[in-house]
């Protein structure tokens, strides 16, 4: 199977854990066409790409959706596939966080803003430092010219309100997702065990 740029490559036990199914279920999925990166055989493990498996599940579930105008019947397989996709996405995000591969947008924006402040301060001090060294007799004039040029260049590094708004929105969504995960974990034992999703 061709390798994809997204998802993680995992063995059969790991893909079963990620999707919340048994290893036997993974074997059944392979018989039904589940994609894999490497076929397992004696001494060689099966390798699956989580994104490819998730897409295969979702695509298969889409085929189970009722056509417009048909009577809506809840399809257990479709709902299980949706839940499996959600669980896989959450597990993949958790793995990325544990491996240090995930950086929240708000953190990145904050780090960049801090770096811009440092650059701005260092460049802002250059006119006063350099002007007397260039020509002590024309120091004031040179300092003014350098300051204007540096300020013009730095105006492009200003934090844009649009990015600030995006960072605030990303932080809010992250907080809501964390709260939702905690609420689901607390109420998970109270739910009907036969309920899907």
C-alpha positions, -999 to 999 in steps of 0.1 A, spaced: 0 0 0 13 35 -6 25 55 24 6 87 33 19 119 48 -6 120 76 -14 96 104 10 73 123 23 39 113 14 14 140 12 -24 144 -19 -45 145 -22 -43 183 -18 -6 184 -44 0 156 -68 -22 175 -62 -1 207 -66 32 188 -99 22 173 -111 4 204 -116 -30 188 -100 -64 191 -71 -77 170 -95 -102 155 -116 -73 143 -86 -58 126 -80 -91 108 -117 -91 97 -113 -55 85 -82 -65 64 -103 -93 48 -129 -66 39 -103 -43 24 -88 -23 52 -56 -6 39 -23 -15 54 13 -3 48 29 -37 53 14 -72 53 22 -93 83 37 -127 80 60 -149 100 85 -127 118 71 -95 102 45 -74 118 14 -59 101 18 -21 98 -12 2 94 -14 40 88 -40 54 113 -52 81 88 -57 55 61 -76 31 83 -97 60 97 -105 72 62 -114 36 51 -138 33 81 -155 67 73 -157 60 36 -173 26 44 -197 42 68 -207 68 42 -219 40 20 -243 30 48 -260 64 49 -296 66 37 -302 84 5 -322 116 6 -359 108 8 -353 74 23 -366 66 58 -339 75 83 -328 44 102 -299 47 126 -272 25 112 -251 11 140 -221 4 118 -221 40 106 -223 53 141 -196 30 153 -173 41 124 -180 78 134 -171 70 170 -140 51 159 -129 80 138 -134 104 167 -116 81 191 -87 77 166 -84 114 161 -83 120 199 -57 92 204 -36 106 175 -37 141 191 -28 126 225 2 108 210 13 140 192 11 159 225 30 131 244 58 131 217 61 169 217 49 171 181 19 193 188 21 230 196 -11 248 205 -17 279 182 -19 302 212 15 291 225 31 296 190 16 330 186 27 340 221 63 328 214 64 347 181 51 378 197 79 375 224 105 371 197 92 401 178 94 422 210 131 411 215 139 419 178 121 453 181 140 463 212 174 453 198 168 470 165 154 500 182 187 506 201 208 504 169 204 541 157 217 555 190 245 530 191 256 533 155 251 569 146 281 583 167 303 556 152 294 564 116 299 601 118 302 618 152 296 652 136 263 642 120 252 618 147 217 633 153 209 633 116 221 597 110 203 585 141 170 599 129 175 584 94 183 550 109 155 552 134 129 559 106 143 531 84 142 506 112 107 517 123 94 512 88 109 477 86 95 468 121 60 479 112 57 447 92 65 427 123 37 442 143 12 417 158 -18 419 136 -52 420 153 -65 392 131 -38 369 144 -45 379 180 -82 371 175 -73 337 159 -50 329 189 -77 338 214 -103 317 195 -79 287 193 -72 290 230 -110 291 237 -117 261 215 -88 241 232 -102 250 266 -137 239 256 -124 206 242 -105 199 274 -137 206 294 -157 184 271 -132 155 275 -133 159 313 -171 159 313 -173 128 290 -148 110 313 -169 118 344 -202 108 328 -189 79 308 -198 53 335 -234 65 337 -241 61 300 -261 32 286 -235 6 276 -255 -3 245 -254 33 234 -231 42 205 -215 76 201 
